[in-house]
Amino acid sequence: MSVVSSLKARVRGDDIQALRDELGSVREMVATINHRMGEIERVVETLNHDVRSGAGDVLPLFLGYAERFRTDADTMVGVTELVDRQLAVIVEQVERLVAVAGAGPGTAADSAGAADTT
């Protein structure tokens, strides 16, 4: 029965209509992207002109943003290093627990006591 209904849909042109609708939405999306790209290009050209011409009031503001961005980047590098150190500690603890569990129940108390002293 599904074969018959799919043949009827093809004869009616449902697939073609769906493709036309999809093509229309893709064209609309491309037009929106082109419009936004034009706006972005205009802003970048304006900023480029202001920076290159040494635009009196705008240049210090731009340099302030650049400094803030650099500071944020330095902060993120520090956070990443902190997370790496914490992950290394966690991995070390997991490896110790796995080693203790693999050593057997008789040596678990001895190993746990040794782990607490570190």
MARDO-566208 format. One record per residue: residue number from 1; residue in three letters; z, x, y of N, C-alpha, C in turn. Coordinates in steps of 0.05 Angstrom, whole numbers, padded with zeros to 5 digits. Layout:
residues N
ATOM  num  residuo     n.w     n.u     n.v    ca.w    ca.u    ca.v     c.w     c.u     c.v
ATOM  NUM      ALA       Z       X       Y       Z       X       Y       Z       X       Y
...
//
This chain:
residues 118
ATOM  num  residuo     n.w     n.u     n.v    ca.w    ca.u    ca.v     c.w     c.u     c.v
ATOM    1      MET   00000   00016  -00024   00000   00000   00000   00000   00017   00025
ATOM    2      SER   00014   00040   00024   00015   00057   00047  -00012   00070   00053
ATOM    3      VAL  -00029   00073   00032  -00055   00084   00036  -00072   00064   00052
ATOM    4      VAL  -00070   00039   00046  -00085   00018   00060  -00076   00016   00089
ATOM    5      SER  -00050   00018   00093  -00040   00015   00121  -00049   00040   00137
ATOM    6      SER  -00049   00064   00125  -00058   00087   00140  -00087   00086   00146
ATOM    7      LEU  -00104   00075   00127  -00132   00072   00133  -00137   00052   00155
ATOM    8      LYS  -00121   00030   00155  -00124   00011   00177  -00116   00023   00204
ATOM    9      ALA  -00096   00040   00204  -00088   00053   00229  -00110   00072   00239
ATOM   10      ARG  -00123   00086   00221  -00144   00104   00229  -00168   00088   00239
ATOM   11      VAL  -00175   00066   00226  -00197   00050   00235  -00191   00038   00263
ATOM   12      ARG  -00166   00030   00268  -00159   00019   00294  -00158   00040   00315
ATOM   13      GLY  -00155   00065   00307  -00154   00087   00327  -00126   00093   00336
ATOM   14      ASP  -00105   00086   00320  -00078   00090   00328  -00072   00120   00332
ATOM   15      ASP  -00083   00137   00315  -00079   00166   00317  -00091   00176   00343
ATOM   16      ILE  -00115   00166   00350  -00128   00175   00374  -00113   00167   00399
ATOM   17      GLN  -00102   00142   00398  -00086   00133   00421  -00061   00149   00424
ATOM   18      ALA  -00048   00156   00401  -00024   00172   00402  -00030   00200   00413
ATOM   19      LEU  -00053   00211   00405  -00060   00237   00416  -00067   00236   00446
ATOM   20      ARG  -00079   00214   00454  -00085   00211   00483  -00059   00209   00499
ATOM   21      ASP  -00040   00194   00488  -00014   00191   00502   00000   00218   00504
ATOM   22      GLU   00000   00233   00482   00013   00259   00481  -00002   00278   00500
ATOM   23      LEU  -00028   00277   00501  -00043   00294   00519  -00036   00288   00548
ATOM   24      GLY  -00033   00262   00554  -00025   00254   00581   00002   00265   00589
ATOM   25      SER   00021   00264   00570   00048   00275   00576   00047   00305   00579
ATOM   26      VAL   00031   00319   00564   00028   00348   00566   00016   00355   00593
ATOM   27      ARG  -00005   00340   00601  -00017   00345   00627   00003   00341   00650
ATOM   28      GLU   00019   00321   00648   00040   00315   00668   00060   00338   00669
ATOM   29      MET   00068   00348   00646   00087   00370   00644   00075   00396   00657
ATOM   30      VAL   00049   00401   00651   00036   00425   00662   00034   00422   00692
ATOM   31      ALA   00028   00399   00702   00027   00395   00731   00054   00400   00744
ATOM   32      THR   00075   00391   00731   00102   00396   00742   00109   00425   00742
ATOM   33      ILE   00102   00439   00720   00107   00468   00718   00091   00483   00739
ATOM   34      ASN   00066   00475   00743   00049   00488   00764   00061   00484   00791
ATOM   35      HIS   00071   00460   00797   00083   00455   00823   00108   00472   00827
ATOM   36      ARG   00125   00474   00806   00149   00490   00808   00143   00520   00811
ATOM   37      MET   00123   00529   00797   00115   00557   00799   00105   00563   00828
ATOM   38      GLY   00091   00544   00840   00083   00548   00868   00107   00550   00886
ATOM   39      GLU   00127   00534   00882   00151   00535   00898   00165   00562   00894
ATOM   40      ILE   00168   00570   00869   00181   00596   00863   00166   00619   00876
ATOM   41      GLU   00140   00618   00875   00123   00639   00887   00128   00640   00917
ATOM   42      ARG   00129   00617   00929   00134   00616   00958   00161   00628   00966
ATOM   43      VAL   00181   00621   00950   00208   00632   00956   00209   00662   00952
ATOM   44      VAL   00197   00672   00931   00196   00700   00926   00181   00715   00948
ATOM   45      GLU   00159   00704   00956   00144   00717   00978   00160   00718   01004
ATOM   46      THR   00174   00696   01009   00191   00695   01033   00213   00716   01032
ATOM   47      LEU   00226   00718   01009   00247   00738   01006   00236   00766   01008
ATOM   48      ASN   00213   00770   00995   00200   00797   00996   00194   00804   01025
ATOM   49      HIS   00183   00785   01040   00176   00791   01068   00201   00797   01084
ATOM   50      ASP   00222   00781   01080   00247   00785   01095   00259   00813   01089
ATOM   51      VAL   00259   00820   01063   00271   00846   01056   00254   00869   01067
ATOM   52      ARG   00228   00867   01064   00210   00889   01072   00210   00892   01103
ATOM   53      SER   00212   00870   01117   00211   00872   01146   00238   00878   01158
ATOM   54      GLY   00259   00879   01141   00286   00885   01151   00296   00863   01168
ATOM   55      ALA   00291   00839   01160   00299   00815   01175   00328   00817   01182
ATOM   56      GLY   00334   00821   01207   00360   00826   01218   00383   00811   01204
ATOM   57      ASP   00384   00785   01206   00407   00769   01196   00405   00765   01166
ATOM   58      VAL   00381   00764   01155   00378   00757   01127   00383   00781   01109
ATOM   59      LEU   00377   00805   01118   00380   00829   01101   00408   00834   01092
ATOM   60      PRO   00428   00833   01109   00456   00837   01100   00464   00815   01080
ATOM   61      LEU   00455   00791   01084   00462   00769   01065   00449   00775   01038
ATOM   62      PHE   00424   00784   01038   00411   00791   01013   00425   00814   00999
ATOM   63      LEU   00433   00835   01014   00447   00858   01003   00474   00849   00992
ATOM   64      GLY   00487   00830   01005   00513   00820   00995   00509   00806   00968
ATOM   65      TYR   00487   00791   00966   00482   00778   00940   00476   00799   00918
ATOM   66      ALA   00462   00820   00926   00456   00841   00906   00481   00855   00898
ATOM   67      GLU   00499   00860   00916   00525   00873   00909   00542   00855   00892
ATOM   68      ARG   00542   00829   00898   00557   00810   00882   00546   00809   00853
ATOM   69      PHE   00519   00809   00852   00506   00809   00825   00513   00834   00809
ATOM   70      ARG   00514   00857   00823   00521   00882   00809   00550   00881   00799
ATOM   71      THR   00567   00870   00816   00595   00868   00808   00599   00849   00785
ATOM   72      ASP   00584   00826   00785   00585   00808   00763   00575   00821   00737
ATOM   73      ALA   00554   00837   00740   00543   00851   00716   00563   00871   00706
ATOM   74      ASP   00576   00886   00723   00597   00905   00714   00620   00890   00700
ATOM   75      THR   00628   00867   00711   00649   00851   00698   00640   00842   00671
ATOM   76      MET   00615   00833   00668   00606   00824   00642   00604   00847   00622
ATOM   77      VAL   00598   00871   00631   00597   00894   00613   00626   00899   00603
ATOM   78      GLY   00645   00898   00622   00673   00902   00614   00683   00881   00594
ATOM   79      VAL   00676   00856   00599   00683   00835   00580   00671   00840   00553
ATOM   80      THR   00646   00848   00552   00632   00853   00527   00646   00875   00512
ATOM   81      GLU   00654   00897   00526   00668   00919   00513   00695   00909   00502
ATOM   82      LEU   00709   00892   00517   00735   00882   00508   00731   00865   00482
ATOM   83      VAL   00710   00848   00482   00705   00831   00459   00698   00849   00435
ATOM   84      ASP   00682   00870   00439   00676   00889   00418   00701   00902   00406
ATOM   85      ARG   00719   00910   00423   00744   00922   00414   00760   00902   00398
ATOM   86      GLN   00762   00878   00407   00778   00857   00393   00765   00851   00366
ATOM   87      LEU   00738   00850   00365   00725   00845   00340   00729   00868   00320
ATOM   88      ALA   00730   00892   00330   00735   00915   00313   00763   00913   00301
ATOM   89      VAL   00783   00905   00317   00810   00901   00307   00811   00879   00286
ATOM   90      ILE   00797   00858   00291   00797   00836   00271   00784   00844   00245
ATOM   91      VAL   00761   00859   00247   00748   00868   00223   00766   00887   00207
ATOM   92      GLU   00780   00904   00221   00799   00923   00208   00821   00908   00194
ATOM   93      GLN   00832   00887   00207   00853   00871   00194   00842   00856   00170
ATOM   94      VAL   00818   00845   00172   00806   00831   00149   00802   00850   00126
ATOM   95      GLU   00792   00874   00132   00788   00894   00110   00814   00902   00097
ATOM   96      ARG   00836   00905   00113   00862   00911   00101   00871   00888   00083
ATOM   97      LEU   00867   00863   00092   00876   00840   00076   00860   00838   00050
ATOM   98      VAL   00834   00844   00052   00817   00843   00028   00826   00865   00009
ATOM   99      ALA   00833   00889   00020   00842   00911   00003   00868   00904  -00010
ATOM  100      VAL   00886   00891   00004   00912   00883  -00007   00908   00862  -00028
ATOM  101      ALA   00891   00843  -00024   00886   00822  -00043   00873   00834  -00068
ATOM  102      GLY   00856   00854  -00065   00843   00866  -00088   00861   00884  -00103
ATOM  103      ALA   00882   00894  -00091   00901   00913  -00104   00918   00898  -00124
ATOM  104      GLY   00922   00873  -00121   00938   00858  -00140   00964   00849  -00129
ATOM  105      PRO   00978   00830  -00142   01002   00819  -00131   01026   00838  -00131
ATOM  106      GLY   01027   00858  -00149   01049   00876  -00150   01050   00895  -00127
ATOM  107      THR   01027   00902  -00115   01027   00921  -00093   01023   00907  -00066
ATOM  108      ALA   01022   00881  -00066   01017   00866  -00041   01041   00869  -00022
ATOM  109      ALA   01065   00869  -00032   01089   00871  -00014   01090   00899  -00002
ATOM  110      ASP   01084   00920  -00018   01084   00947  -00008   01063   00951   00013
ATOM  111      SER   01039   00941   00008   01017   00944   00027   01023   00928   00053
ATOM  112      ALA   01034   00904   00050   01041   00888   00074   01061   00902   00091
ATOM  113      GLY   01081   00915   00079   01100   00929   00094   01088   00953   00108
ATOM  114      ALA   01069   00966   00095   01055   00989   00108   01037   00979   00130
ATOM  115      ALA   01026   00955   00128   01008   00945   00148   01024   00937   00173
ATOM  116      ASP   01050   00929   00170   01066   00921   00193   01074   00945   00210
ATOM  117      THR   01075   00968   00199   01083   00992   00214   01061   01003   00231
ATOM  118      THR   01036   00994   00228   01014   01005   00244   01010   00990   00269
//
